[in-house]
Amino acid sequence: MIWQEGDTVTIRVKNLLPEETSIHWHGILLPFQMDGAPQISFNGIASGETFTYQFKVKQSGTYWYHSHSEMQEQTGLYGAIVIHPATPDPVESGRDYVVVLSDWTDDDPLAVFAKLKKESAYYNLNQPTVVDLVKDIMNDGLAAAVEQRHDWNMMQMNRTDLADISASTYTYLINGHHSADNWSCLFNAGEKVRLRFINASAQSFFDVRIPGLTLTVVAADGQNVEPVTVDEFRIGLAETYDVIVTPSRLHTRFLPSLWIVPATSAQH
């Protein structure tokens, strides 16, 4: 969706599903009745019914929407929102692209949830071992190694638990496509390209980098920030980051593949 700051938007959502649904406008400033949280801000949208969302757009930046009903977000009910500012945008770019990162499972999300309720580490196959303990003792000393394990045990977590679900059941997507599809975009050599990253996943953190290019972060969660240039950044659940890249003549045919690495894998 593309909105303009200051406009009033009207979105009519007709539910063709056999179950209740809803749309939550993540990070958007609006009347609570329009927030889209069933049984909190409204009653939800029953099967066959239509609900009209209407509110004035009071901000600009990169945001997203998703269902707040059952596991519909995990099964693909989400999307990007780009809001153009009412005044000239201080971030200059020649082109503007949205990059939505998400995770997908062929399993029933309710079955996945049930397994996690029974055993929180069900999908975390890379568990600490005695060999890891010996390495930690050799590197940090016995007292430090024992204290570290005690701290994790008190939190009832493992060091591998940055996310509850791993690639053993998840496939990681870029704009709804498998990362192996090699997402690319058009640009001119030397042109500033704005990439609006959105983490629309259910359970995954991602480490993002583009081989051969630096990333200048210019906005976080829809808010402009003092530009910070990095080689890689980590994006958590529901976060958005706007970055500027400037490909050179070496990249005139295509933008190098995005390297989207689930942070759980990066930790192992």
N, C-alpha and C positions, 0 to 999 in steps of 0.2 A: 504494500500500500504506500502511496505517496500523498502526503498531506502538506498543507501550507500553514505556518503559524498564523494565528488570528482568525482562520476560517472556522466555520461550524461544520462538523462532519455528521452525516447521517448514514448509519449502516444497518440495514435490515437483514437479520439472520433468520432464515427459515430452516428448521430442523427436519431433515429428511431421514435421520437415523431412527432406529427402533428404540432408542433410549434417550434420556435427557442429555442435553448438551449445554455449553456456555462458551463465551469468548471473554477472556480477561486481557485487558490492554496493559501490558507489563510496563510499569514506569510512567504511565501517562497520568497527568494531573486532570482529574475529572470528578463530577459528583459521584458520591458513593453508590447511588442507584445504578450507575453505568459501569461499575467496576467489573462486573461479571463473575463474582464469586457466589455460587449457589448457596442458598440458605444463610447467607451473610448479608450480601448487598441486594440480592433479588432471589426469586424462586427458581431460577434456572429456566431453560427453554425445553418444554415438554415435546415429545415426538409429534411432529405435524404442526407445531405452533411456530409463530414468527415473533421475534422480539426486535424492537427498534432501539439501537444505541444512538444517542445524539448528544453531542457535547462540543464545546468550543475548544480549539487547540491552543493551548497556552504556552507551548514550549517548542523547541526544535531539536533535531539530532536523530540518532539511530536508536530505534526501539523495536519491540516485537509483540506479537499477540499469540495466545495459545488457549486451549481449552482448560477449564478448571473442573471438568467432570470426569469421574472414573479415571481410566488410563488413556483417554483420547489423545492427550499430548504425545504420549509415547508411541501412538500409532499414526502420528503424522498431522494432527490438527494444530498447526502453528504456522507463522509466517512473519515476514519482515515489515517494519514500518519505518519509512524515511520521511522526516518532517523538515521541510526547508524553512529557514528563518525568515522573519518578516523584514529584517534589515540585511544588508549585504553580508554574506558569509565571510568571516575572517579567515577561514581555511580555503585556500585557493587550490584548485585541481582542474586538470583538463578533462578527466573522465571520472566516473563515479560508479563503483560496483558494490553489490551486496554479496557477502559470503556467509551463508548460514551453515553452521556446523551442528551436527546432530548425531544421535546414535539410534540404531534400529535392531530389533530382535525379531526373529521369526517365531519365537515362542510367544505364548499368550502372556502379556504383561502381568496379568493377575496371577498367573502361575509363577512367574519370576518373583513377584512380590511375596507370595506365599512361602517360597523357598527361603527368601531373605529373613522372613519373620521367624522361621524355624532355626536357621543357621546364618548369621550375618556374614560369615566368611565363605559361604557356599561357592561363590564365583571367584574368590581370590585363591588361585591355585599356587601362587608363589609364596609359600609360607617360610618364616624363619626356621633355620635348622641348627643342629648342633655345630655344624661347620661354620655357620655365620657367627655363632656365639664365640667359637674359638678365634675367629678372625677379629672380632670386636675386642676380645681380651688382649690379643697380641697388639692391636693398634691403640687401644684406649686404656687398657688395664682392667683388672678383675672388678674393682669397685665400680668404675664407670659403666662397664658393660652390664653388670647386675642392676645398677640403678636405672639404666635406660630401659631394660626389660620390665622392671618394676613399674616405671611410669606408664609404659604402654599397657601393661596388664591392668593398672588401676583405671585406665580409660576404656578397657575392654576393646582394644584395637591392636592391629598389627601395623608395622611400618608400611606395609603394602596396601593399606586401606584408604588411600586417597579417594577412591571411589568404591562403591559397593559391588559394581558389576564390571567384569573385565571383557576382553576380546574373546573369551571362551564362548560367549553368547552374543556379544554385540558386533555389529558391523558399523563402521563410522562413515558418515556421509558428508558431502559438501554440496550444498544447494540441492539436496535430495538424491544425489548420485554417489555411487561408490567412489572412494578416493582414487582408485585405480583408473577411473575414467579420465584423469589428468585434466582437471579444470584449468581453463586458460581464458584470457581476455585480450581484447584489441587495445592498441595504444600507438602513439608516435614516439620515436626515440627522443629521450630527454623530457618527455611529458610527465607531469605530476599526476599520478593515479591514486584516487582515494578508494580504499577498500574498507567497507563497513562490516566488521566481523560480529556475528551474533552467535552465542552459544545457546542453541535451542535444544540441547540434549536433555535427557531425563536424569542421567547419572554421571556424566563424563566431564572431566577437565581435559583441556587440550593444550599442548605446547605447539606454537605456530611459528614457522620461519619460512622464508623463501630463499633458497640457495642463491648466493651471489648478490643479494640485495639487502640493504638495511631498511628497517621499518621505523618510521617516525610516528609515534603515537600522538594524535592531536585531540582525541576525545575519548572519554570513558563514560559508559552508561548514559549517553546522550549529552554529556556536559563537556564543553571545550576545556582542555587542560594545557598547561605549559608544555610545548612539544618536547618529547623525549625520544631520542633515537636509540634503537636497540637492534640486536641481531635476532632476538627471539622473545616471545612473551607467552605467558600462561593466561588462559581465559577460563574462568570458572562458570558454573551453572548460571544461566540467565544473564550473564554479563555481555556487554557490547563494547567493542573498541574500534575506533576509526584510526586508520593508519595511512600515511602517505608513502608511496614508493615512487622512485624516479628511475625507470629502466633506461639503460643506455643503448647505443647502437648494437651492442652484443646481444640484446634481447629483442631486436626489431621484428622477429618472426612470431614470437609468442612469449608470454610471461612464463618464467620457469614455474614448474609445478609447485604448488603449495605443499609444504611438508606439514601435515597435520598429524601429530603424534599424541595418542592418548596419554595423559600424564601418568596414569597408572603404569604403563609400560616403561615410560621414561624413568620411573623410580626403581625399576627392578635391575 
